[in-house]
Amino acid sequence: MTESSKLSYIDTGKGNKTLLFIHGFCGSLEYWNDIVSKLKDEYRIVAVDLRGHGESEPIDASFSIEDMANDVASVLEELEIDQVYMFGHSLGGYITLAFADRFPGKLSGFSLVHSTALPDDEAGKEGRLKSIETIEAKGVPDFIDGLVPKLFAHSDDTRIEPMKEIGYKTSESGAIGSLHAMRNRVDRNHVLKTTKLPVLLIAGEHDKVIPAEKTFSVKGNHIQEITLEGCGHMSMQESPRRLVEEIRQFVDTN
């Protein structure tokens, strides 16, 4: 693992096309391990740890989704990579949209994986504040214990405990800062509507966090919609082979 000025990341694989993966809230690049192992013989792969997540340093100051997109841009600049296909899971999808809004020339295409271009509604904003209160009162591990089971379609999924272990690495400032950033994010449906880039929208049939109708908020000839059967919010864990198939098809046909 390498560290840029702000983010830790991996840079592996080989190929003419580069794929960049951004994990979700209280995750890390380890979320993508199975996906990376299946794709690295065909493509160059970059995956990052977001601010305060995984091996990246915590940042005490407040920050926005746009700041997090700038972090990713800094990694690409450091690696001297001109263009990537970007795949953002949940929070990573919000960052991907901000990146597409600011740096469209750096993208060959992008994908929202269990994410949405919609902003938080009032109930969602209230939920972010309650999450912050829980973290401040009980700490990150207690919050993770409540969060991670909700990400999976089945509460007895054997991958829940390993994902909790990843979540425990999230710093308190990283988690709280990200919750504020998500709560304050803007509507980016205009990015999906106006982009000239190919877009892949992936939803989980049983996603309890972001239902398919929120993922599929914009239609267009440049947009491909995929619903993964039997999946919750974590297809990179729940159905990695199917997700790899969709990623490979999207990249190779665009």
MIZABA-836859 format. One record per residue (C-alpha): residue number from 1; x, y, z. Coordinates in Angstrom, 1 decimal, decimal comma. Example, Ala and Ser with C-alpha at 12.3 -4.5 7.8 and 13.67 -1.06 7.14 Angstrom:
<recs>
> 1 | 12,3 | -4,5 | 7,8
> 2 | 13,7 | -1,1 | 7,1
</recs>
This chain:
<recs>
> 1 | 0,0 | 0,0 | 0,0
> 2 | 1,2 | 3,5 | -0,9
> 3 | 0,3 | 6,8 | 0,6
> 4 | -0,2 | 10,0 | -1,3
> 5 | -0,3 | 13,4 | 0,4
> 6 | -3,7 | 12,5 | 1,8
> 7 | -4,9 | 9,0 | 0,8
> 8 | -3,5 | 5,5 | 1,1
> 9 | -4,1 | 3,5 | -2,1
> 10 | -3,1 | 0,4 | -4,1
> 11 | -1,9 | 0,5 | -7,6
> 12 | -1,7 | -3,0 | -9,2
> 13 | -2,5 | -5,0 | -12,3
> 14 | -1,7 | -4,4 | -15,9
> 15 | -3,6 | -3,4 | -19,0
> 16 | -4,3 | -0,5 | -21,3
> 17 | -7,3 | 0,6 | -19,3
> 18 | -7,3 | 1,8 | -15,7
> 19 | -10,1 | 1,1 | -13,2
> 20 | -10,4 | 3,2 | -10,0
> 21 | -12,5 | 1,9 | -7,1
> 22 | -13,9 | 4,0 | -4,2
> 23 | -15,3 | 2,3 | -1,2
> 24 | -18,4 | 3,3 | 0,9
> 25 | -18,9 | 4,9 | 4,3
> 26 | -16,9 | 3,2 | 7,1
> 27 | -15,3 | 0,8 | 4,6
> 28 | -11,9 | 0,7 | 3,0
> 29 | -10,2 | -0,4 | -0,2
> 30 | -10,3 | -3,9 | 1,3
> 31 | -14,0 | -4,0 | 0,3
> 32 | -12,8 | -4,5 | -3,3
> 33 | -10,1 | -7,2 | -2,7
> 34 | -12,1 | -10,0 | -4,4
> 35 | -12,9 | -7,7 | -7,3
> 36 | -9,3 | -6,5 | -7,7
> 37 | -8,0 | -10,1 | -7,7
> 38 | -10,4 | -11,1 | -10,5
> 39 | -9,6 | -8,0 | -12,7
> 40 | -5,9 | -7,2 | -12,2
> 41 | -4,7 | -9,5 | -15,0
> 42 | -6,7 | -7,5 | -17,5
> 43 | -6,6 | -3,9 | -16,2
> 44 | -4,5 | -1,6 | -14,1
> 45 | -6,4 | -1,2 | -10,8
> 46 | -6,2 | 1,7 | -8,4
> 47 | -8,3 | 1,6 | -5,1
> 48 | -8,2 | 4,3 | -2,4
> 49 | -8,8 | 4,6 | 1,3
> 50 | -10,9 | 7,7 | 1,9
> 51 | -10,1 | 10,4 | 4,5
> 52 | -10,1 | 8,8 | 8,0
> 53 | -10,9 | 5,4 | 6,6
> 54 | -8,6 | 2,3 | 6,3
> 55 | -5,0 | 3,3 | 6,3
> 56 | -5,5 | 6,9 | 5,4
> 57 | -4,8 | 9,6 | 8,0
> 58 | -7,7 | 11,1 | 9,9
> 59 | -8,5 | 14,8 | 9,2
> 60 | -10,0 | 16,8 | 12,1
> 61 | -11,2 | 19,7 | 10,0
> 62 | -14,6 | 19,6 | 8,3
> 63 | -14,7 | 18,5 | 4,7
> 64 | -17,1 | 18,1 | 1,8
> 65 | -17,8 | 15,5 | -0,9
> 66 | -16,0 | 17,9 | -3,3
> 67 | -12,9 | 17,8 | -1,1
> 68 | -13,0 | 14,0 | -1,2
> 69 | -13,2 | 14,1 | -5,0
> 70 | -10,2 | 16,4 | -5,0
> 71 | -8,3 | 13,9 | -2,9
> 72 | -8,9 | 11,2 | -5,6
> 73 | -7,8 | 13,6 | -8,3
> 74 | -4,5 | 14,2 | -6,3
> 75 | -3,9 | 10,4 | -6,3
> 76 | -4,3 | 10,3 | -10,1
> 77 | -2,0 | 13,2 | -10,5
> 78 | 0,6 | 11,6 | -8,4
> 79 | 0,3 | 8,4 | -10,4
> 80 | 0,4 | 10,3 | -13,7
> 81 | -2,8 | 8,6 | -14,8
> 82 | -4,7 | 10,7 | -17,4
> 83 | -8,0 | 8,7 | -17,6
> 84 | -9,8 | 6,1 | -15,6
> 85 | -13,1 | 4,2 | -15,4
> 86 | -14,3 | 5,1 | -11,9
> 87 | -16,5 | 2,8 | -9,7
> 88 | -17,9 | 4,3 | -6,6
> 89 | -19,8 | 2,4 | -3,9
> 90 | -22,4 | 4,3 | -1,9
> 91 | -20,4 | 7,2 | -0,4
> 92 | -17,9 | 6,5 | -3,1
> 93 | -20,6 | 7,0 | -5,7
> 94 | -21,3 | 10,5 | -4,3
> 95 | -17,6 | 11,2 | -4,7
> 96 | -17,6 | 9,7 | -8,2
> 97 | -20,4 | 12,1 | -9,2
> 98 | -18,6 | 15,1 | -7,8
> 99 | -15,5 | 14,0 | -9,7
> 100 | -17,4 | 13,6 | -12,9
> 101 | -18,9 | 17,1 | -12,4
> 102 | -15,4 | 18,7 | -11,8
> 103 | -13,0 | 16,5 | -13,9
> 104 | -15,0 | 14,9 | -16,7
> 105 | -11,9 | 14,9 | -18,9
> 106 | -10,2 | 12,5 | -16,5
> 107 | -12,9 | 9,8 | -17,0
> 108 | -13,5 | 7,2 | -19,7
> 109 | -16,8 | 6,3 | -17,9
> 110 | -18,1 | 5,9 | -14,4
> 111 | -20,4 | 3,7 | -12,3
> 112 | -22,5 | 4,2 | -9,2
> 113 | -22,5 | 0,9 | -7,2
> 114 | -25,5 | 1,0 | -4,7
> 115 | -25,4 | 4,8 | -4,8
> 116 | -27,6 | 7,7 | -5,9
> 117 | -27,4 | 11,1 | -7,5
> 118 | -30,2 | 12,3 | -5,2
> 119 | -29,4 | 14,4 | -2,0
> 120 | -30,5 | 13,3 | 1,4
> 121 | -34,1 | 14,0 | 2,1
> 122 | -35,1 | 15,4 | 5,5
> 123 | -35,4 | 12,0 | 7,1
> 124 | -32,0 | 11,1 | 5,8
> 125 | -30,5 | 14,3 | 7,1
> 126 | -32,0 | 13,5 | 10,5
> 127 | -30,5 | 10,0 | 10,3
> 128 | -27,1 | 11,4 | 9,7
> 129 | -27,3 | 13,5 | 12,9
> 130 | -28,5 | 10,5 | 14,9
> 131 | -25,5 | 8,6 | 13,6
> 132 | -23,1 | 11,4 | 14,7
> 133 | -24,7 | 11,4 | 18,1
> 134 | -24,2 | 7,6 | 18,4
> 135 | -20,6 | 7,8 | 17,4
> 136 | -19,9 | 10,7 | 19,8
> 137 | -21,7 | 8,9 | 22,7
> 138 | -20,6 | 5,3 | 22,1
> 139 | -17,7 | 5,3 | 19,7
> 140 | -17,1 | 3,9 | 16,2
> 141 | -17,1 | 0,2 | 17,1
> 142 | -20,6 | 0,3 | 18,6
> 143 | -21,9 | 2,3 | 15,6
> 144 | -20,3 | -0,2 | 13,2
> 145 | -21,9 | -3,1 | 15,0
> 146 | -25,3 | -1,6 | 14,2
> 147 | -24,5 | -0,4 | 10,7
> 148 | -22,9 | -3,4 | 8,9
> 149 | -25,6 | -6,0 | 9,3
> 150 | -28,0 | -3,6 | 7,5
> 151 | -25,8 | -3,5 | 4,5
> 152 | -26,4 | -7,2 | 3,6
> 153 | -29,5 | -8,9 | 2,2
> 154 | -29,3 | -11,6 | 4,9
> 155 | -28,5 | -11,0 | 8,6
> 156 | -26,6 | -14,3 | 8,9
> 157 | -24,2 | -13,5 | 6,1
> 158 | -20,8 | -14,8 | 7,0
> 159 | -19,1 | -11,7 | 5,6
> 160 | -20,7 | -9,4 | 8,1
> 161 | -18,0 | -9,9 | 10,8
> 162 | -15,0 | -9,3 | 8,4
> 163 | -16,7 | -6,1 | 7,2
> 164 | -17,1 | -5,0 | 10,8
> 165 | -13,4 | -5,5 | 11,3
> 166 | -12,8 | -3,2 | 8,3
> 167 | -15,2 | -0,6 | 9,7
> 168 | -13,6 | -0,6 | 13,1
> 169 | -10,5 | 1,0 | 11,5
> 170 | -12,5 | 4,2 | 10,6
> 171 | -11,4 | 7,1 | 12,7
> 172 | -14,1 | 9,0 | 14,7
> 173 | -13,3 | 12,2 | 12,8
> 174 | -13,4 | 10,4 | 9,5
> 175 | -16,8 | 8,9 | 10,2
> 176 | -18,3 | 12,1 | 11,6
> 177 | -16,8 | 14,2 | 8,8
> 178 | -18,1 | 11,9 | 6,2
> 179 | -21,6 | 12,0 | 7,7
> 180 | -21,6 | 15,8 | 7,6
> 181 | -20,3 | 15,7 | 4,0
> 182 | -23,1 | 13,2 | 2,9
> 183 | -25,7 | 15,2 | 4,8
> 184 | -24,7 | 18,4 | 3,0
> 185 | -24,2 | 17,0 | -0,5
> 186 | -26,1 | 18,5 | -3,4
> 187 | -28,4 | 16,9 | -6,0
> 188 | -26,2 | 15,7 | -8,9
> 189 | -28,9 | 14,3 | -11,2
> 190 | -27,7 | 16,9 | -13,7
> 191 | -24,4 | 15,1 | -13,9
> 192 | -26,2 | 11,9 | -15,0
> 193 | -28,4 | 13,8 | -17,4
> 194 | -25,8 | 15,9 | -19,2
> 195 | -22,6 | 13,8 | -19,1
> 196 | -21,2 | 12,6 | -22,5
> 197 | -19,6 | 9,6 | -20,7
> 198 | -21,0 | 6,1 | -20,5
> 199 | -22,6 | 5,4 | -17,1
> 200 | -23,3 | 2,1 | -15,3
> 201 | -25,8 | 2,2 | -12,5
> 202 | -25,8 | -0,9 | -10,3
> 203 | -28,5 | -1,6 | -7,6
> 204 | -29,1 | -4,5 | -5,3
> 205 | -32,5 | -6,3 | -5,3
> 206 | -32,7 | -6,2 | -1,5
> 207 | -30,7 | -3,1 | -0,8
> 208 | -32,1 | -1,6 | 2,4
> 209 | -29,9 | 1,5 | 2,3
> 210 | -30,4 | 2,8 | -1,3
> 211 | -33,3 | 1,1 | -3,1
> 212 | -33,1 | 0,7 | -6,9
> 213 | -35,5 | 3,6 | -7,7
> 214 | -33,0 | 6,0 | -6,1
> 215 | -30,1 | 4,6 | -8,0
> 216 | -32,0 | 4,7 | -11,3
> 217 | -33,0 | 8,4 | -11,0
> 218 | -32,1 | 9,3 | -14,5
> 219 | -32,7 | 7,5 | -17,8
> 220 | -30,7 | 7,9 | -21,0
> 221 | -29,1 | 6,0 | -23,9
> 222 | -25,7 | 6,6 | -22,3
> 223 | -26,9 | 5,0 | -19,0
> 224 | -27,0 | 1,2 | -18,3
> 225 | -29,1 | -0,1 | -15,4
> 226 | -28,3 | -3,4 | -13,6
> 227 | -30,1 | -4,9 | -10,7
> 228 | -28,2 | -7,7 | -9,0
> 229 | -30,6 | -10,4 | -7,7
> 230 | -30,3 | -11,5 | -4,2
> 231 | -28,0 | -8,7 | -3,2
> 232 | -28,2 | -6,0 | -0,6
> 233 | -25,9 | -3,0 | -0,4
> 234 | -22,6 | -5,0 | -0,7
> 235 | -22,5 | -6,7 | -4,1
> 236 | -18,7 | -6,7 | -4,1
> 237 | -19,0 | -9,1 | -1,1
> 238 | -22,4 | -10,7 | -1,8
> 239 | -22,0 | -11,4 | -5,6
> 240 | -18,5 | -10,6 | -6,7
> 241 | -18,5 | -12,8 | -9,8
> 242 | -21,6 | -11,1 | -11,2
> 243 | -20,3 | -7,7 | -10,3
> 244 | -17,0 | -8,5 | -12,1
> 245 | -18,9 | -9,6 | -15,2
> 246 | -20,8 | -6,3 | -15,3
> 247 | -17,7 | -4,2 | -14,7
> 248 | -15,8 | -6,1 | -17,4
> 249 | -18,6 | -5,8 | -19,9
> 250 | -19,1 | -2,1 | -19,2
> 251 | -15,3 | -1,3 | -19,6
> 252 | -14,8 | -3,5 | -22,7
> 253 | -17,8 | -2,2 | -24,6
> 254 | -17,1 | 1,5 | -23,9
</recs>
